[in-house]
Amino acid sequence: MTRTTHPGPGGPVPGPGPGAGPGSGLPGTGPAGPAADAKLGFTNPSGRRRAARARFGPESRRDPQLPPLIRNVLLDDRGQSRRCVQVRLSAADAAEPVARALLDIEAGTALRLHRLVEGTEFAPLFPRLIGYEPDTDEPFLLYDPPRGTTAGKTHVMSSTDQRVLTRDLMLALCLLDGQGLVPRGISPTTVLWDGTSLQLWGLEGVTGVGRPRTAWGLAPYSSPEQRRGEGLVDSRDAVWSAAQVLYRLVTGRPGHADRAPADLGEHRVLAETLRDAFDPRATGRPTPAQLLDLLSPGTARRTALLASPDDTHQDDRDHREDHQAFEQALRAKRRAPMAPSTPGAGTGTGTASPAESEVLCPYCLETIQLDLGALYVTDSRMQYQPLDLAGVGKVRRQDVLRGAVQKCAADPDFPDHFIPVPYLTYGRPLTVAMVGQSSTGKSHLLTQMIAEITDGGLEPFGLGWQSVNPEQHARFVRERVQPLRNGRVLDHTGGLGLDGFARFVESLLITDAHGQVRPVAFFDLGGEDLVRTDSALRFLLGVDALVFVVDPVLALPLPQLDHARERGGVEVNRDGDLAFATVLDRLPKTGQYLEVAATMVLGKADLLRFRSPVDRWLGRPAATSLDAAQIREESQDVHAFLRRHAGQAWLRPFDAIRRCTLHIASATGGQEDQGRYPAGAAPRRVLEPLLSLFAMHGLIDVPGGPEAFARGEAAAMEAVPAEGPGAGGTGGVGGVGGMPSGVPGARGAGGPGRKRKKERGGEAR
């Protein structure tokens, strides 16, 4: 990453003050102030990396209520001077996740609008983005200079100009509404007018339609419901704000905070077009499209046809073909006969008793049984000492055993290793294995998954957790979780494992909604190093769940990822992940599909967080209920994205495994810079893949049962029963597509976990 330096203006410079807006202090509009040179590295809207020398003017707070700063910049653009404006965060402000999130929202909105309107007649309505650099100590955006003067400084406007400005403002709102976006920051400081047309700033205040409202903005420009944070975001929230700005322009004074101005009838243009826009309830106001059609008939229809919210430049026919391919694959999985059950195979559905199966040592992968004569505990020097239970009373026995370990002697050639006693006393553990090449970010993703569990992330789904061994878990948190959360890039740790293939990472005791306790063991598979040994094959025969981690840097030939490839010294691999192929080729297969539960995760999604459909999913709040229809929708989007850009080789796990969901996740929330994550590691959607696996294994109750989960809704005629002994399955009826959200009593539909959340006073998101 090109280091970005911000020398600052060289001393205190008085800012323009409240209401100055984004156009204050632009090149050529005031004194240049002290300037300083720096080299800026940034990504342009097309995804290409750029570096340019820059000279800065004085800076000020863009909005007194918000952290971003703004200043003039003179770029040396291939020998040509180019004026622009930099919106940035200081290092101190960038240390706050909320401030970074605001800048990310602005960057994502600006990029989406760029893709939507660049080269069209609508482009002048919004700020034109030149470049962005979000993952550095002082993140920033670069824009073309704002065009016009803020409405707060416009004192005289003819009735003709009023109608043009009103039309342009509604046009901007319609374009945003077409993307499912609502600008909450409309005010006299974010609406600019150059005498002929409007430009709308305030993109940091944009949010999605249907999201819960949060308090934002000030009276009278923020609607009453918006200021109180009540209900759900509506496109008509922005209509209120626009009406208040227009009233201020016409009268020179602010309107009433909660209702229509008393003198509205005295202003003909306002009264004719915006009378209902001042309704204190969003449901009583017209939509932006209705107002636009009133001002310019037919224009709203043209904006609606400009682009879909999913992908502004994607051909509709190709889009349909991608999604049809996903549906056809699910249909084929539903129709294929279920393979006969294989004893010991890891197709766990929650129906078999784990206690009936053998337990493998998580280190040497040999069979192990509890031996009370081979137990140890640690002393004050953290050295293992033999445990004699003869002197332990019944009252203390359970507590002592919880902290005890057993020395495994199953493989005398393997280095000494010890297994926590609880791991051996609850039946066969549920084994979850992460699959991918060493550069995919598996370690960070798995660390954040476990951290989310221990932070209570499973509670809304009716699940509880406990450490298998408190001492070992505390060491995992100290050595892995805390450094990562503090922003340090984790090393690739070797640890004990099988020839570099299956490395045991951590284990937890998970209690399901029915009170059944089951150990869950997490492994990191270095599939490209797999050798065909008896232990390796035995592990794969018994593995219960696989998480295939797709590295976008290796999979996707997108220009946004070129810089990451250059830094990592890697190239796009159109043949897929070698670790995927290695593991899939060695899994036991007795039918058309592999029956192990699996998920595919598009990891490092922060690298693509401004691109559809990644932005759509990565920006969603953490789930508090398992909505199978939403999981299917996410799977469909990821499948289409990988099919379009990476190729079918990267979808081999989905094609080979009957039950496989696809997810988007980021373990860190941003790119590392010189061995650290500038804002710390902020995980996004890391628990969703694991929740899907738990549902497939019956730990989370889902309508249709675990067998049907992730295969989609099937008509009865599509269910083909398997023949022969051991055949089973539900035929796929009641899968993801047919699962209604909010099923009473279902853990995945807001069961006891959600109820407890409400009892604590929280609101289910």
C-alpha positions in Angstrom: 0.0 0.0 0.0 1.3 3.4 -0.9 1.8 5.3 2.3 -0.3 8.4 2.6 1.0 11.3 4.5 -1.1 14.3 5.7 1.2 17.1 6.8 -1.7 19.3 7.6 -2.1 23.0 6.9 0.9 24.0 9.1 -0.9 25.7 11.8 -4.4 26.7 13.2 -6.6 27.9 10.4 -10.0 29.2 11.2 -12.7 27.1 9.6 -15.6 28.4 7.7 -17.9 27.6 10.7 -21.4 26.1 10.8 -23.3 26.2 7.6 -20.2 26.7 5.4 -20.9 23.5 3.5 -18.6 21.5 1.2 -17.8 24.4 -1.1 -16.1 26.6 1.4 -12.4 27.4 0.8 -12.2 25.8 -2.6 -9.3 26.5 -4.9 -9.8 29.9 -6.4 -12.5 30.9 -3.9 -10.3 32.2 -1.1 -6.7 32.4 0.2 -4.7 29.2 -0.5 -3.2 29.2 2.9 0.0 27.3 3.8 0.6 24.4 1.4 2.6 21.2 1.9 3.6 18.4 -0.4 2.7 14.7 0.1 2.3 11.6 -2.0 -1.2 10.3 -2.2 -1.9 6.6 -3.1 -5.6 5.9 -3.9 -8.0 3.8 -5.9 -10.0 5.5 -8.7 -13.7 4.6 -9.3 -12.7 2.1 -12.0 -10.7 0.1 -9.4 -7.3 1.1 -10.7 -4.5 2.1 -8.3 -3.1 5.6 -8.6 -0.3 7.6 -6.9 0.2 11.4 -7.3 2.0 14.2 -5.6 -0.4 16.6 -3.9 -0.4 20.1 -2.3 -2.9 20.8 0.4 -4.6 24.0 1.6 -6.0 24.7 5.0 -8.6 22.4 6.4 -11.7 22.7 8.5 -14.5 20.6 9.9 -17.0 19.9 7.1 -19.9 19.6 9.5 -19.5 20.7 13.1 -21.5 17.7 14.3 -19.4 15.1 12.4 -15.7 14.1 12.3 -14.7 14.4 8.6 -12.3 17.3 7.7 -12.2 18.9 4.3 -9.5 20.8 2.4 -8.4 21.9 -1.0 -5.9 19.7 -2.9 -3.9 20.4 -6.0 -2.9 17.0 -7.6 0.0 16.6 -10.0 -2.0 14.3 -12.4 0.5 13.0 -14.9 2.2 16.4 -15.2 -1.1 18.3 -15.2 -2.4 20.2 -12.2 -5.9 19.1 -11.1 -7.9 20.8 -8.4 -10.0 18.7 -6.1 -11.3 18.4 -2.6 -10.2 15.9 0.0 -12.6 14.7 2.7 -10.6 12.8 5.4 -10.4 11.7 8.9 -7.6 12.7 11.2 -5.6 9.8 12.9 -7.4 10.4 16.1 -10.9 10.3 14.5 -10.0 7.3 12.4 -9.3 5.4 15.6 -13.1 5.5 16.2 -15.0 2.8 14.4 -18.1 5.0 14.1 -16.1 7.7 12.2 -14.6 5.1 9.8 -18.1 3.6 9.2 -19.4 7.1 8.2 -16.6 7.5 5.7 -17.2 4.0 4.4 -20.8 4.9 3.9 -19.9 8.0 2.0 -17.4 6.1 -0.2 -19.8 3.3 -0.9 -22.6 5.7 -1.9 -20.3 7.9 -4.0 -19.0 4.8 -5.9 -22.5 3.5 -6.4 -23.7 6.8 -7.8 -20.6 7.0 -10.0 -21.4 3.7 -11.6 -25.0 4.7 -11.9 -24.8 8.2 -13.4 -21.3 8.7 -14.8 -21.7 9.7 -18.5 -25.4 10.5 -18.2 -27.3 13.7 -17.9 -27.8 13.0 -14.2 -24.1 13.0 -13.3 -23.9 16.7 -12.2 -26.5 16.1 -9.5 -24.0 14.4 -7.2 -20.3 14.9 -6.1 -18.0 13.3 -8.6 -15.5 10.9 -6.9 -11.9 10.9 -8.1 -10.4 8.4 -5.7 -10.6 6.8 -2.2 -8.3 5.2 0.3 -10.2 3.8 3.3 -7.6 1.4 4.8 -4.9 3.7 6.1 -4.2 5.6 9.3 -5.9 8.7 7.9 -8.5 7.5 5.4 -9.8 9.9 2.7 -11.9 10.5 -0.4 -11.1 12.8 -3.3 -13.8 14.7 -5.2 -14.0 17.2 -8.0 -14.5 20.6 -6.5 -18.2 21.2 -5.4 -20.2 23.1 -7.9 -22.2 26.1 -6.7 -23.0 27.8 -3.4 -24.7 26.2 -0.4 -28.4 26.9 -0.1 -27.7 28.5 3.3 -25.8 31.3 1.5 -28.3 31.7 -1.4 -30.5 34.7 -0.5 -32.5 35.5 -3.7 -34.1 32.9 -6.0 -36.7 33.5 -8.7 -39.8 31.3 -8.9 -38.4 29.7 -12.1 -35.2 28.8 -10.3 -37.2 27.5 -7.4 -39.0 25.0 -9.7 -35.7 23.9 -11.3 -34.0 23.4 -8.0 -37.1 21.5 -6.6 -37.1 19.3 -9.7 -33.4 18.5 -9.5 -33.7 17.7 -5.8 -36.5 15.3 -6.4 -34.6 13.8 -9.3 -31.6 13.2 -7.0 -33.9 11.6 -4.4 -35.5 9.4 -7.1 -32.1 8.1 -8.3 -31.1 7.3 -4.7 -34.5 5.7 -4.0 -34.0 3.5 -7.1 -30.9 2.1 -5.3 -32.8 1.6 -2.1 -31.0 4.5 -0.5 -32.3 7.5 1.5 -30.2 10.7 2.2 -30.7 11.7 5.8 -28.4 14.7 5.6 -30.3 17.1 3.4 -29.9 20.6 4.8 -29.0 24.1 3.6 -25.3 23.1 3.9 -25.5 20.0 1.7 -27.7 21.4 -1.1 -25.6 23.5 -3.6 -26.9 25.7 -6.4 -24.9 27.2 -9.2 -27.6 29.3 -10.8 -28.7 26.6 -13.3 -28.6 23.3 -11.5 -28.3 21.5 -8.1 -25.6 19.3 -6.6 -26.4 17.2 -3.5 -23.8 16.4 -0.9 -24.2 14.9 2.5 -23.6 11.3 1.3 -22.3 10.2 4.7 -25.9 10.4 6.0 -27.2 7.9 3.4 -28.9 4.7 4.7 -31.0 1.9 3.3 -34.8 1.9 2.9 -36.4 -0.3 5.6 -33.6 -0.1 8.1 -34.5 0.9 11.6 -34.3 4.7 12.0 -31.7 6.1 14.2 -31.5 9.7 15.4 -29.8 11.8 12.8 -29.8 15.5 11.9 -31.3 18.6 13.4 -34.6 20.3 13.3 -36.3 21.4 11.2 -34.4 19.6 8.4 -34.6 16.2 9.9 -38.1 14.8 10.0 -39.8 14.3 13.4 -39.6 10.5 13.1 -36.0 10.6 12.0 -35.0 12.8 15.0 -36.7 10.5 17.4 -35.3 7.4 15.8 -38.8 5.8 15.4 -39.9 3.2 12.9 -38.2 2.3 9.6 -36.3 4.4 7.1 -38.6 5.6 4.3 -37.8 7.5 1.1 -40.3 10.1 2.2 -38.0 11.0 5.1 -35.9 12.9 2.6 -39.0 14.6 1.1 -39.5 16.3 4.5 -35.9 17.5 4.5 -36.1 18.7 0.9 -39.3 20.7 1.6 -37.7 22.3 4.6 -34.6 23.4 2.6 -36.9 24.8 -0.1 -38.9 26.8 2.4 -35.7 28.2 3.8 -34.6 29.2 0.3 -37.9 31.0 -0.4 -38.4 32.7 2.9 -34.9 33.1 4.3 -35.9 31.5 7.6 -36.3 27.9 8.9 -39.7 26.2 9.0 -41.5 24.6 11.9 -39.8 21.5 13.3 -43.0 19.3 13.4 -45.6 20.6 11.0 -46.2 22.7 7.9 -45.2 26.4 8.2 -48.2 28.6 9.0 -47.5 30.9 6.0 -47.1 28.1 3.4 -50.1 29.4 1.4 -48.4 32.7 0.9 -45.8 31.0 -1.3 -47.4 29.8 -4.5 -44.6 27.4 -5.8 -44.2 25.8 -2.4 -48.0 25.5 -1.8 -48.6 24.0 -5.3 -46.0 21.3 -5.0 -45.0 20.6 -1.4 -48.0 21.1 0.8 -48.2 17.4 1.7 -44.5 17.1 2.1 -44.7 18.8 5.5 -46.9 16.1 6.9 -45.3 15.0 10.2 -45.8 11.3 9.3 -43.9 9.8 6.4 -47.0 7.9 5.3 -48.8 11.2 4.7 -46.1 12.6 2.4 -45.8 12.0 -1.4 -42.9 10.0 -2.6 -40.0 11.6 -4.5 -41.3 10.0 -7.7 -44.8 11.5 -7.2 -43.3 14.9 -6.7 -41.0 14.5 -9.7 -43.8 13.5 -12.0 -45.7 16.6 -10.8 -42.8 18.8 -11.7 -41.5 16.9 -14.8 -43.9 14.3 -16.1 -42.3 11.1 -17.2 -38.9 11.8 -15.7 -39.4 9.4 -12.8 -39.9 6.5 -15.2 -36.6 7.3 -16.9 -34.7 7.2 -13.6 -36.3 3.9 -12.7 -35.1 2.4 -15.9 -31.5 3.7 -15.4 -30.3 0.7 -13.4 -31.3 -2.0 -10.9 -30.0 -1.6 -7.3 -28.1 -4.9 -7.5 -25.6 -4.1 -10.3 -25.7 -0.9 -12.2 -23.8 -2.2 -15.2 -24.8 -5.9 -15.3 -26.7 -7.1 -18.3 -30.2 -8.3 -17.2 -30.1 -11.4 -19.3 -26.7 -12.5 -17.9 -28.0 -11.7 -14.4 -31.0 -14.0 -14.9 -28.8 -16.8 -16.3 -26.5 -16.7 -13.3 -29.4 -17.0 -10.9 -31.1 -19.7 -13.0 -27.9 -21.7 -12.8 -28.1 -21.6 -9.0 -31.7 -22.7 -9.0 -31.0 -25.5 -11.5 -28.1 -26.8 -9.3 -30.5 -26.9 -6.2 -33.1 -28.7 -8.2 -30.6 -31.3 -9.3 -29.6 -31.8 -5.7 -33.2 -32.3 -4.6 -33.9 -34.8 -7.3 -30.7 -36.9 -6.7 -31.2 -40.0 -4.5 -29.8 -39.7 -1.0 -26.7 -41.8 -0.6 -26.8 -44.7 2.0 -25.4 -43.7 5.4 -21.8 -44.8 6.0 -21.0 -45.7 9.6 -18.7 -43.1 11.1 -19.2 -40.8 8.2 -19.5 -37.1 9.1 -22.9 -36.5 7.6 -24.3 -35.7 11.0 -27.8 -34.4 11.0 -28.5 -34.4 14.7 -30.5 -37.6 14.6 -27.8 -40.0 15.7 -26.4 -40.1 19.3 -22.9 -38.7 19.3 -22.1 -41.0 22.2 -22.4 -44.0 19.8 -19.4 -42.9 17.7 -15.7 -43.1 18.4 -13.7 -40.0 19.5 -10.6 -39.1 17.6 -7.8 -37.3 19.3 -7.8 -33.8 17.7 -4.0 -33.8 17.4 -2.9 -37.2 16.2 -6.3 -38.2 14.9 -6.1 -41.6 16.4 -9.0 -43.2 18.4 -9.0 -42.3 22.1 -11.1 -43.2 25.1 -11.4 -41.6 28.6 -8.8 -43.2 30.9 -9.0 -41.9 34.5 -5.6 -43.3 35.2 -3.9 -41.1 32.6 -5.1 -37.6 33.8 -3.0 -34.6 34.5 -3.4 -31.1 35.8 -1.1 -28.1 35.7 0.8 -26.8 38.7 1.7 -23.2 39.6 4.5 -23.3 37.1 2.2 -24.4 34.3 3.8 -27.9 34.2 1.6 -31.0 33.9 1.4 -33.2 37.0 -0.4 -36.6 37.3 -3.9 -36.4 38.9 -4.9 -38.9 41.5 -8.7 -38.8 41.8 -8.6 -41.0 44.9 -8.1 -38.0 47.1 -10.8 -35.9 45.4 -14.2 -35.8 47.0 -17.4 -36.1 45.1 -18.2 -32.4 45.6 -15.0 -31.2 43.9 -14.7 -34.1 41.5 -16.6 -32.5 38.6 -14.8 -29.2 38.9 -11.4 -30.9 39.0 -12.2 -33.0 36.0 -13.2 -29.9 34.0 -9.7 -28.5 34.4 -8.0 -31.9 33.8 -6.4 -33.3 30.7 -5.6 -36.8 29.5 -2.3 -37.7 28.0 -2.9 -39.3 24.6 -0.8 -42.4 24.0 -2.6 -43.6 20.8 0.4 -42.8 18.6 3.8 -43.3 20.4 5.6 -41.6 17.5 3.6 -38.4 17.8 4.9 -35.6 20.1 3.4 -35.5 23.6 -0.1 -34.0 23.7 -2.9 -33.7 26.1 -6.7 -33.7 25.6 -9.2 -31.9 27.9 -11.4 -34.4 29.8 -14.7 -32.7 28.8 -13.7 -33.3 25.2 -13.9 -37.1 25.9 -17.1 -37.2 28.0 -19.9 -35.9 25.7 -19.6 -38.3 22.9 -18.1 -37.8 19.4 -17.3 -34.1 18.8 -18.7 -32.2 15.9 -15.6 -31.5 13.8 -15.6 -28.3 11.7 -12.7 -27.9 9.3 -11.6 -24.7 7.5 -10.3 -25.4 4.0 -8.2 -23.2 1.8 -4.7 -22.3 0.8 -2.5 -20.7 3.4 -3.1 -17.1 2.1 -6.9 -17.2 2.3 -7.2 -15.7 5.8 -8.6 -18.9 7.4 -6.8 -18.2 10.7 -8.3 -14.8 11.0 -11.7 -15.9 10.1 -11.8 -18.9 12.4 -10.4 -16.8 15.3 -13.2 -14.2 14.8 -15.8 -17.0 14.6 -14.7 -18.4 18.0 -14.5 -14.9 19.4 -18.1 -14.1 18.3 -19.3 -17.3 20.0 -17.6 -16.4 23.3 -19.0 -12.9 23.1 -22.5 -14.4 23.2 -23.2 -14.4 19.5 -25.1 -17.8 19.7 -27.5 -16.7 22.4 -30.2 -15.3 20.0 -30.4 -18.7 18.4 -31.0 -20.6 21.6 -27.5 -21.9 21.9 -25.0 -21.7 24.8 -21.3 -22.3 25.1 -18.6 -23.3 27.5 -14.9 -23.8 27.2 -13.7 -27.4 27.0 -10.8 -26.4 29.1 -10.7 -22.9 30.8 -6.9 -22.7 30.8 -6.5 -23.6 27.2 -9.3 -21.3 26.1 -7.8 -18.4 28.1 -4.5 -19.0 26.2 -6.3 -19.0 22.9 -8.0 -15.7 23.7 -4.7 -14.2 25.0 -2.6 -15.4 22.0 -5.1 -15.1 19.2 -8.2 -13.1 19.9 -6.8 -10.2 21.8 -3.9 -9.4 19.4 -6.2 -9.6 16.4 -8.8 -7.3 17.9 -6.1 -4.9 18.8 -5.2 -4.7 15.1 -2.3 -7.1 14.9 -2.0 -9.4 11.9 -1.8 -13.0 13.2 1.1 -15.2 12.3 0.6 -18.5 10.5 1.1 -20.8 13.5 2.1 -24.4 13.0 1.0 -26.0 16.2 0.4 -29.8 16.6 -1.2 -31.4 13.6 -1.1 -34.2 11.1 1.8 -33.7 8.7 0.7 -30.0 8.3 -2.7 -31.2 7.0 -5.2 -31.0 9.9 -4.2 -28.6 12.6 -6.4 -28.5 15.7 -7.2 -24.9 16.7 -9.8 -24.8 19.5 -12.8 -26.7 20.9 -15.9 -25.5 22.7 -18.9 -27.2 24.4 -22.1 -26.1 22.7 -25.5 -26.6 24.4 -28.4 -26.7 22.0 -32.0 -25.5 22.6 -32.9 -28.9 24.0 -30.2 -29.0 26.6 -27.9 -31.5 24.7 -24.2 -30.7 25.1 -21.8 -31.5 22.3 -18.1 -30.7 21.8 -17.3 -28.7 18.7 -13.7 -29.0 17.5 -12.3 -26.5 15.0 -9.5 -27.6 12.6 -7.5 -25.7 10.0 -6.9 -27.9 6.9 -3.8 -27.3 4.8 -5.3 -29.2 1.9 -2.6 -28.6 -0.6 -0.2 -30.5 1.7 -2.4 -33.6 2.2 -0.8 -37.0 1.9 -2.9 -40.1 1.6 -2.2 -41.6 5.1 -4.6 -43.7 7.1 -5.0 -41.0 9.7 -5.8 -38.3 7.1 -8.4 -40.5 5.4 -9.9 -41.4 8.8 -10.2 -37.7 9.7 -11.9 -36.9 6.4 -14.2 -39.9 6.8 -15.4 -38.5 10.1 -15.4 -34.8 9.4 -18.8 -33.3 10.1 -18.6 -29.9 8.5 -16.4 -28.0 6.0 -15.9 -24.3 5.6 -14.3 -23.6 2.2 -12.7 -20.1 2.3 -12.5 -18.3 -1.1 -9.8 -15.8 -1.3 -11.0 -13.0 -3.7 -7.4 -12.0 -4.4 -6.8 -15.4 -6.0 -10.3 -16.0 -7.5 -11.5 -12.7 -8.9 -9.8 -10.9 -11.8 -11.2 -7.5 -10.8 -9.1 -4.3 -11.0 -10.0 -3.4 -7.4 -7.9 -6.4 -6.3 -4.8 -5.8 -8.4 -3.1 -3.8 -5.7 -3.6 -6.6 -3.2 -2.2 -9.1 -5.6 0.8 -6.9 -6.2 1.4 -6.6 -2.5 1.0 -10.3 -1.9 3.0 -11.4 -4.9 0.2 -13.6 -6.2 -1.8 -14.0 -9.4 -5.4 -14.9 -10.3 -5.9 -18.7 -10.4 -8.7 -19.6 -12.8 -8.4 -23.3 -11.8 -9.7 -22.8 -8.3 -8.1 -23.4 -4.9 -5.8 -26.5 -4.9 -6.9 -27.2 -1.3 -10.5 -27.4 -2.3 -9.7 -30.0 -4.9 -7.4 -32.0 -2.7 -10.0 -32.3 0.1 -13.0 -32.9 -2.2 -11.1 -35.7 -4.0 -10.4 -37.5 -0.8 -13.8 -37.3 0.9 -15.7 -40.5 1.0 -18.4 -40.6 -1.7 -21.2 -43.2 -2.1 -23.6 -41.3 -4.3 -23.9 -38.5 -6.8 -23.1 -35.9 -4.1 -21.0 -35.7 -1.0 -23.2 -35.7 2.0 -21.0 -33.7 4.4 -22.4 -30.3 5.5 -20.5 -27.4 4.0 -20.4 -23.7 3.5 -18.4 -21.6 1.1 -17.3 -18.2 2.4 -16.1 -15.3 0.2 -13.5 -14.1 2.7 -11.6 -10.8 2.8 -14.9 -9.3 1.6 -13.8 -5.9 2.9 -11.6 -5.7 -0.2 -14.9 -5.6 -2.2 -17.1 -3.8 0.3 -18.0 -1.0 -2.2 -19.0 -3.4 -4.9 -22.4 -5.2 -5.4 -23.5 -7.6 -4.1 -20.8 -7.6 -1.4 -21.9 -4.1 -0.2 -25.5 -5.3 0.1 -24.6 -8.2 2.5 -21.6 -6.9 4.3 -23.4 -3.8 5.5 -26.2 -5.7 7.1 -26.4 -5.8 10.9 -25.6 -9.1 12.6 -28.4 -11.7 12.4 -30.5 -12.4 15.5 -32.6 -15.1 13.8 -31.8 -17.7 11.2 -33.8 -16.7 8.2 -33.4 -19.5 5.7 -34.9 -17.5 2.8 -32.3 -14.8 3.4 -29.5 -17.5 3.5 -30.7 -18.8 0.2 -30.8 -15.2 -1.2 -27.2 -14.6 -0.1 -26.1 -18.0 -1.4 -27.7 -17.1 -4.8 -25.9 -13.8 -4.9 -22.5 -15.2 -4.0 -22.9 -18.1 -6.5 -23.8 -15.7 -9.3 -20.9 -13.4 -8.4 -18.3 -16.2 -8.4 -19.8 -17.8 -11.5 -19.6 -14.5 -13.4 -16.1 -13.4 -12.3 -14.2 -16.4 -10.9 -15.5 -19.3 -13.0 -17.0 -22.6 -12.3 -13.8 -24.1 -10.9 -14.1 -21.9 -7.8 -17.6 -23.3 -7.2 -16.6 -26.9 -7.1 -17.5 -27.4 -3.4 -21.0 -26.2 -4.1 -21.3 -28.5 -7.1 -19.9 -31.5 -5.3 -21.7 -31.3 -2.0 -25.5 -31.6 -1.6 -25.9 -29.3 1.3 -23.8 -26.2 0.8 -24.6 -22.6 1.5 -22.6 -19.6 0.4 -21.8 -16.5 2.4 -19.9 -13.2 2.5 -17.7 -12.4 5.5 -14.8 -10.2 6.6 -12.6 -11.2 9.5 -11.0 -7.8 9.8 -13.2 -5.2 8.2 -10.3 -3.6 6.3 -6.8 -4.2 4.8 -3.7 -4.5 6.8 -1.1 -1.8 6.5 2.5 -2.7 7.5 1.4 -5.6 9.7 -1.5 -3.9 11.4 -5.1 -3.0 10.8 -5.3 0.7 11.2 -8.7 0.7 12.9 -8.3 -2.7 14.6 -9.9 -5.8 13.3 -13.7 -5.4 13.0 -15.4 -8.6 12.0 -18.4 -8.6 9.7 -20.8 -11.6 9.2 -18.3 -14.1 10.4 -20.8 -16.2 12.4 -23.4 -16.7 9.6 -21.5 -19.6 7.9 -21.2 -21.4 11.3 -24.9 -20.9 12.0 -25.8 -22.6 8.7 -23.6 -25.6 9.6 -25.2 -25.8 13.1 -28.6 -25.8 11.4 -27.6 -28.6 9.1 -26.5 -30.6 12.1 -29.7 -30.0 14.1 -28.2 -27.8 16.8 -30.5 -25.0 15.6 -34.1 -26.0 14.9 -35.2 -25.0 11.4 -38.5 -25.8 9.6 -38.2 -28.8 7.4 -35.4 -30.2 9.5 -31.6 -30.3 8.9 -31.8 -32.6 5.9 -33.8 -30.1 3.9 -31.7 -27.1 5.0 -29.8 -25.4 2.2 -31.3 -27.5 -0.6 -34.3 -25.3 -1.3 -38.0 -25.8 -1.5 -39.0 -28.9 -3.6 -42.3 -30.0 -5.1 -43.4 -33.5 -4.0 -42.7 -34.8 -7.5 -39.1 -33.8 -7.3 -38.4 -36.0 -4.2 -36.7 -39.2 -5.3 -36.4 -41.7 -2.4 -33.1 -43.6 -2.2 -33.2 -47.4 -2.5 -31.6 -50.0 -0.3 -30.8 -50.2 3.4 -29.9 -47.0 5.2 -31.7 -44.8 2.7 -33.2 -41.8 4.3 -33.9 -38.1 3.8 -36.9 -35.9 3.4 -36.8 -35.5 -0.3 -35.9 -31.9 0.1 -39.4 -30.6 1.0 -39.4 -27.5 3.1 -35.9 -26.2 2.4 -34.6 -22.7 2.2 -36.9 -21.3 -0.4 -40.1 -22.6 1.3 -39.1 -21.6 4.8 -41.2 -18.7 6.1 -39.5 -16.3 8.5 -40.9 -15.9 11.9 -42.3 -19.4 12.3 -43.6 -19.6 15.8 -41.4 -21.6 18.2 -38.6 -22.0 15.7 -35.1 -21.2 17.0 -34.2 -19.8 13.6 -37.3 -17.6 13.5 -36.9 -15.6 16.7 -37.4 -18.3 19.3 -36.3 -18.1 23.0 -33.0 -16.4 22.1 -34.8 -13.4 20.6 -37.2 -13.3 23.6 -34.3 -13.1 26.0 -32.8 -10.3 24.0 -36.0 -8.3 24.4 -36.2 -9.0 28.1 -32.8 -7.4 28.5 -34.2 -4.3 27.0 -32.5 -4.7 23.6 -34.2 -4.5 20.3 -33.9 -7.4 17.9 -32.2 -6.1 14.8 
